[in-house]
């Protein structure tokens, strides 16, 4: 059967294309809608919203987490600052089918054709051969998981205090002592205003 010719539609104007790969060692385990086997959690208030957009996306049986390298929107292809985890559905489709002439495809590939060999989502002129594609509407609800790795000093202490790693406690102390110095300066200014000029007592 001949493949249908791709068609352009009005909905394409709001389409968001995600390019990445499914994370194989991370699995979503969530109850399905209407699941009666799990006991109801009465320790927290029930959510009263009725649209449940994100809940439906998460509870879809094809929901998975993928590391996304690039996205396309309104005719532009954009690099993420670093690959980031997003909620997707299904395994995606191949981002770029090779040309009918396999020799031409090999000539276009200047480096290993898989992201597992290069760590890159694409080479000049083509996507990595194992890069997959998911398409959503810009109004769809989803979930983004920003990962960071490092020592607790880097990923917890420094990030929460706004100080550079290694100076977290010192920075807090410096800010406190700075506040004391400012208040003592205020006291000095007010005490300086107290003395009267000679002759005022007369």
C-alpha positions, -999 to +999 in steps of 0.1 A: +000+000+000+014+034-010+022+058+018-002+088+019+013+121+010+019+142+042-006+171+045-003+205+061-032+214+084-043+245+103-035+227+136+002+227+126+005+263+137+003+254+173+022+221+172+053+215+195+077+189+183+098+171+210+130+152+200+146+128+224+147+093+237+127+073+263+145+069+297+146+032+301+154+030+338+125+053+350+090+040+350+058+058+359+036+038+383+003+056+387-033+044+394-055+044+363-087+065+362-114+046+380-090+021+396-109+006+426-080-016+438-060+011+455-073+023+489-085+059+490-061+083+507-082+100+534-052+118+549-053+146+524-081+168+511-096+157+478-088+178+448-120+196+437-109+206+402-129+190+374-107+192+344-078+170+357-057+178+326-024+168+341-038+138+360-052+124+327-018+129+310+000+111+338-026+082+341-025+075+303-013+039+299+013+050+274+028+077+297+066+076+298+095+099+307+118+109+279+150+129+278+144+157+253+173+173+235+155+197+210+121+211+203+106+227+172+079+253+171+066+276+144+093+265+119+123+269+143+144+242+158+157+250+193+183+234+215+176+229+252+203+244+273+208+208+285+187+176+278+157+177+302+131+151+312+096+155+299+064+135+302+056+118+268+033+091+255+044+060+237+077+053+221+075+082+196+084+079+159+117+081+142+128+117+140+144+114+106+140+085+081+171+077+061+170+085+024+162+057+000+199+055-010+216+041+021+250+051+007+239+088+006+228+085+042+262+071+052+280+099+035+259+125+053+268+110+087+301+125+097+301+109+132+285+078+148+248+078+140+235+070+175+231+093+205+244+065+227+277+068+208+280+106+206+258+120+234+244+144+208+208+146+194+219+154+159+249+159+136+253+186+110+224+181+086+207+151+103+193+138+135+210+109+153+195+076+140+180+067+174+163+101+180+125+099+184+098+124+179+066+133+198+042+160+187+019+179+211-003+211+209+012+241+228-019+241+250-015+205+262-006+199+298+027+181+306+054+177+332+090+188+331+116+173+355+149+192+358+176+169+370+209+180+387+237+159+399+266+167+423+275+170+459+249+181+485+270+212+489+264+220+452+229+208+445+213+217+479+232+242+501+246+264+473+214+264+452+191+272+481+212+299+496+222+316+464+259+315+475+287+298+457+296+263+468+321+262+496+310+296+511+275+288+521+278+291+559+303+319+557+280+338+533+251+335+558+273+348+586+285+376+565+250+387+557+241+386+594+271+406+604+265+431+576+230+437+590+245+443+624+270+467+610+242+486+593+222+489+624+252+500+645+259+526+619+223+539+623+229+541+660+260+561+655+242+585+632+214+590+657+239+594+686+257+619+665+225+640+663+221+642+700+248+667+711+238+703+709+261+731+697+280+751+722+259+779+735+225+762+730+223+755+768+223+793+775 
